[in-house]
Amino acid sequence: MKREQKFYSTLSRRSTKLAIALSGFLTCAGLLVSGAESAIIDISGAKSGPPINPRMYGIFLEEINHGVDGGLYGELVRNRAFEDSRPPEGYSLQNGVWRNPSGFDSGFSRYGYTTNGVPFWSLIQTGGAKGQMSIQTTGGITEQSSYCLRLEVEPAAGGRVGVANEGFFGIGVRQGEQYRLSLHARGGDGFKGPLVVHLEDQNGAACSDEVKIDSIGDTWQKYEGVLNGSKTDSKARLIIEVGGKGAVWLDFVSLFPAKTWKDRPNGLRPDIAEMIAGLRPGFVRFPGGCVVEAGSIETAYNWKLTVGPVEQRQERWGPWNFRRTQGMGLFEYLQFCQDLGAEPLYVGFAGQTCIFRAPQLVPMDEMNWVRDNLLEVVQYANGPADSRWGAIRAAAGHPAPFDLKLMEIGNENQGHEFERRYNFVHDALKSRDPDVQYLADLSWTSAESMKDAQFDIQDQHYYNSSRWFATRFNEYDDRNRKLPPLYLGELAVTTPEAGNLRGNLRAALSEGVFLMGCERNADVVRMVSYAPLLANVDGRTELTGSPPPWHAMIYFDGTRVFGTASYYLWKTFGANRPDHVVQTDVNFPDAKPVVVAGQIGVGTWADTAEFKDLQVEQNGKVLFQSDFSTNAGGWHPDGGRWSVTNGVYRQGRRGQGFSYFGDENWSDYTLTMKARNTGGAEGFLIIFGRKNGERYWWNLGGWGNTQHAIEFNQTPVGSPVPGKIERERWYDVKVELNGSRIRCYLDGQLVHDAVVPRQQKFFVVSGPDAAQKEFIIKAINLGSDAVSGQLKLEDLPPIAGSAHLTVLHSSDPAINNSLDHPSAIQPLESDVNLTGNDFSHEFPPYSLTVLRLKMR
Ligand code: AHR
């Protein structure tokens, strides 16, 4: 494949003369604000980049964080089919914990589930009325929903008896809205009813009118009614009061908003669906994620359990610590894609369960069902209405095909065993359905381990820090164009600095810088999606007991929903995708050079280590000399276990551990010390230039004791070199700082001589939108100062005189939206007048700016 021209936002320092001239111009024009930096933005319409996929921006919709059950899927009753007490499939009880065959804890016991409990339902008995409830594991309305509830009651005048369902962290009810109730009931011992059903708040005040069900027979029967919401409450309960004496069985108790999105039966919560639709996604990747692979072969996603009448769908324990109702099944996903105008991208189980959950493999000689499930999903989606699976789709109300063209085989799988299974499935699929494009996820496996695998598109996932994303504008500039193109299926800033694990403006803007790099390399990056998409504010799920590392783009409770800063950034990117980028160069005429300044420190990544005889010297003056004879006064440990013995400062717990000392304003200093590794897989870390939580370090024996590298916030500065650190050997270490130059010596030998490039904080991409006869300029300013830009457009039609401006900005980069403040950060839109193809514009601090110029 021909190597395409790449499009950089170049960075250079122009002459002082030009800087003075430019600042003079801007000052005259009244544009230079205090602290503002100047930038010259040269845009050349003559130099085009590769076409950008019109469906580049999509979504990844996974059942995680109660995003679907307890979120998008309209069902309001939790544990509607009383199946939640079923043991997690493929796990066994070991010392009170349900574990998979390799010992992975399913979360069932940790989350308080028991095999004889009735989760999310409680017995109500007041004023002398008596009742008992128990789970029945057989006798339910269908074979798939064989669990049901038995209730034995003895009502009393002035009291009440029955059961309450708490919903998913409360039932969201809105005044003036209607809710469709359905339940299956049968009586025993002559029980006839009535059952009286309504919604009430936590204090017992009614949130709806009542539905009364009389004449209950002794065989299962479905009863339906409508509840009218009389009070808005996001934490209501559904109450089923029993009016007669005797025993009654309940199964499949369901409550749906009468108005679902697009009025689909078994449909979706309109406000959440509408937020998703607002993104205008080009595609939908579903249903996972880890949900596809799960923690056991029996719970791995099997779409065949998710189609047909909901009462006949077999629920399954999910990898995110709750049971999946399968209410939003394959049909509903495909219908949702169609209603969104998005292409479906189905991800199928490929024979290896989740690599983070003590993975299990389907034996090769049992792989036929795995392969057939994927072959048949294509028939379900695309086959004629008289084909075996096409007929089931048609019976669900969709005789026309759904046109599934993208299929991912597996999620974050790993190793040669995965490759074998992938090939087994892929080869069958490719020969049966050659027009479908097949994707393989290489996020957690090496290219080498997939070297014999064929795939049309490679999926790659990135969860990382704001800094990581913000420094990857050029990530794909040097990608080998002969490799398959990429789908970046799961992208998000996930580090805690992104604010209460819900992201913030800085995180969003950093993601935007990375996305700009993707638009510039659109021949390499075909599709992108954020992950996870949805989270119930009360339902964020964890992995093996640790706090969840990821945010979501859209949060909600029972009645409210909001988009995060990332939601608005991605939405703005999707709505302002040019056909292709054009060459866009950014120069900073008055840029100041970087000075590496900040505290010193020592640390380890995966080890224990010792440090002694530290000295910091600046221009012949000693700023600090260590004395670890009795203590480490003034040092600030951060992780690890630090102690002093005989003049040595020791990090004694294997793993990450850092300790810092000194003044954040120290610069141009020489740090010397002796250091030795005393255990672990790598060497040690020498920290310098630590300021505002950001830090440089010299990583000696990093990457499994194979390389030495200077890093800034874990991003290399200059080139790493091969090298290793010997255990128990004292090394002489020296780091010399001179402005932006860093020199590192080991035992007197110069190992690195690097100059820190100026940190780029302002990024621009641009390109035409031919259909709208508009030219799009997107700029991100990550800095705390405004950027005064002088834009020069060449080889483009003249500007018609006006432009539409969209700005996502706040002076506080930590800002985000919340349930109470859903619009704290949102894009603001306006029209501006512009004349000529040479104009100035000011880009506020911490902002995304989009200018859509009308072209003549
Ligand atoms: O998006 C959350 C999870 O992260 C996905 O399920 C999985 O693919 C990844 O590990």
Residues whose N, C-alpha, C, O or C-beta is under 5 A from the ligand:
A	BS01	AHR	G289 C290 V291 N411 E412 A531 P532
